[in-house]
Amino acid sequence: MKTISYIFYSLLVLVMIGSNEKKEIGQDLLEVEIYETSASGNQLTRINEISTTDSLPVLKINPDKKFQTITGFGGAFTESSAYLLNKLSKANRDKILKAYFSREGANYSLTRTHMNSCDFSLSQYSYAPVEDDMMLEHFTIKDDMDDLIPMIKEAMAISEDGFDIFASPWTAPPWMKDNKEWVGGKLLPKYYDTWALFFSKYVDAYEAEGIPIWGFTVENEPHGNGNNWESMHFTPEEMTDFVQNHLGPKLETDGKGDKIILGYDQNRAGLKEWVDVMYATEESSKYYDGTAIHWYESTYDYFPEALQYAHNKAPNKYLIETEGCVDSEVPKWKDDIWYWSKEATDWGWDWAAENEKYLHPKYAPVNRYARDIIGCLNNWVDGWVDWNMVLDRQGGPNWFKNWCVAPIIVDPDADEVYFTPIYYTMAHFSKYMRPGAVVIDVENPDKDLMVTAAKNPDDSIAVIIFNEGKTAKNFTLNLNESNVDIKINAQAIQTIVVPKS
């Protein structure tokens, strides 16, 4: 759509509002910038959709009613993504990294990476390859040097605002575990101190490469993932023992007490069980800075009661979504409509227990992302991190053949890049809700719209609205004594920016 100048747009809005009856709750024009992504083809497009309908529902922004402070939004640096970037032309590699990390792009602010290998690695490896090396004298990150570290460094060079990185282990090296395997098993207690040292050495190794580490999750998916890829099991009590008596004190002793430690790191339905143990006492909670969660329990339910419970248990600690993706799907190539259609299935479509199948119906990928992020923000979650940033047309590479979808899909042989609608959906949040923003209240009388809002550190306000329905909607946005009438297309997500007054 051809962009109308901001001045002309403002005059147009004034004329149209002036022709309507004055609204009781405000008479002045609210100046806004509107960006929309839609099934009809908008891709974070600046629009000027002024409503001409009378008696619109009023979405009222209440900036004085404040909730959590936003930590950030972003995705994960994986070996698979980094390997693919290295196979592309420099022009396409730069295009992707700028799309994620520049101010003109999504401007990601919170990112994840893996310690040792994970399912989205090319092979299985550990930074501690020598058995019974209790002091980790042979610790090495050489496996990250070809692909992963260069990707992170280039992203850092592009990002003007910077971003935080937290790291997650999928497993300790097999020699530290009771089953001596990459998959499953538990960390042997005699290696608790060695495993804590591993985290400290990781910080030193990465910071020697010029990459600061913001923090960690203690273990990716401590319940395990079946007999599949790298994993290591913890109960809430075992993880809390490790953090309270080994990891926390070791980082503190080594001058790394400022590194963030996030517990749990799996699906939300298990939150109560975990936070009850993590935050049971002052001693147990001392080294936990927050809780990490995933979304794989359901394709539609974001578990608001569990999120509220976790927040109330530790209201001053982080609550961060650390992984979510379209799993068990080979990506659809250059087919935007598929991402807006309820055709995707997840792992649970085939594998969930019969009494939990209802949680895993078919879904539209964009809907799942938009609904989940808005639902999380409206229930105390302060950060939301996607999984792989880049995958190929098969949904890999992946040593386990656990195919998934990423916001950006590439064909390295043809040197082609496809920005899926998921990329633009993520950017609606990461680009306009910045770290340090405070989630604020929005009164929303329209049950067909999902809405969230935050006031940024520069005093601008970002309001994000999702219309999942097949019909365009009209509404009035109100802030203090000012209004603007807006139209949102069918199957669309909008970010409405209210500049600093």
Secondary structure as GFF3:
##gff-version 3
##sequence-region A 1 501
A	DSSP	alpha_helix	6	18	.	.	.	ID=ss1
A	DSSP	beta_strand	28	29	.	.	.	ID=ss2
A	DSSP	beta_strand	33	38	.	.	.	ID=ss3
A	DSSP	beta_strand	45	47	.	.	.	ID=ss4
A	DSSP	beta_strand	58	69	.	.	.	ID=ss5
A	DSSP	beta_strand	72	77	.	.	.	ID=ss6
A	DSSP	alpha_helix	79	87	.	.	.	ID=ss7
A	DSSP	alpha_helix	90	101	.	.	.	ID=ss8
A	DSSP	beta_strand	110	115	.	.	.	ID=ss9
A	DSSP	three_ten_helix	142	144	.	.	.	ID=ss10
A	DSSP	alpha_helix	148	158	.	.	.	ID=ss11
A	DSSP	beta_strand	164	169	.	.	.	ID=ss12
A	DSSP	three_ten_helix	174	176	.	.	.	ID=ss13
A	DSSP	three_ten_helix	189	191	.	.	.	ID=ss14
A	DSSP	alpha_helix	192	208	.	.	.	ID=ss15
A	DSSP	beta_strand	215	217	.	.	.	ID=ss16
A	DSSP	alpha_helix	236	242	.	.	.	ID=ss17
A	DSSP	pi_helix	243	247	.	.	.	ID=ss18
A	DSSP	alpha_helix	248	253	.	.	.	ID=ss19
A	DSSP	beta_strand	260	267	.	.	.	ID=ss20
A	DSSP	three_ten_helix	268	270	.	.	.	ID=ss21
A	DSSP	alpha_helix	271	278	.	.	.	ID=ss22
A	DSSP	alpha_helix	282	285	.	.	.	ID=ss23
A	DSSP	beta_strand	290	294	.	.	.	ID=ss24
A	DSSP	alpha_helix	304	313	.	.	.	ID=ss25
A	DSSP	beta_strand	318	323	.	.	.	ID=ss26
A	DSSP	beta_strand	326	327	.	.	.	ID=ss27
A	DSSP	alpha_helix	336	339	.	.	.	ID=ss28
A	DSSP	alpha_helix	347	351	.	.	.	ID=ss29
A	DSSP	three_ten_helix	354	359	.	.	.	ID=ss30
A	DSSP	alpha_helix	365	377	.	.	.	ID=ss31
A	DSSP	beta_strand	383	388	.	.	.	ID=ss32
A	DSSP	beta_strand	390	392	.	.	.	ID=ss33
A	DSSP	beta_strand	404	405	.	.	.	ID=ss34
A	DSSP	beta_strand	408	411	.	.	.	ID=ss35
A	DSSP	beta_strand	416	419	.	.	.	ID=ss36
A	DSSP	alpha_helix	421	430	.	.	.	ID=ss37
A	DSSP	beta_strand	438	443	.	.	.	ID=ss38
A	DSSP	beta_strand	449	455	.	.	.	ID=ss39
A	DSSP	beta_strand	461	467	.	.	.	ID=ss40
A	DSSP	beta_strand	473	479	.	.	.	ID=ss41
A	DSSP	beta_strand	482	488	.	.	.	ID=ss42
A	DSSP	beta_strand	492	498	.	.	.	ID=ss43
###
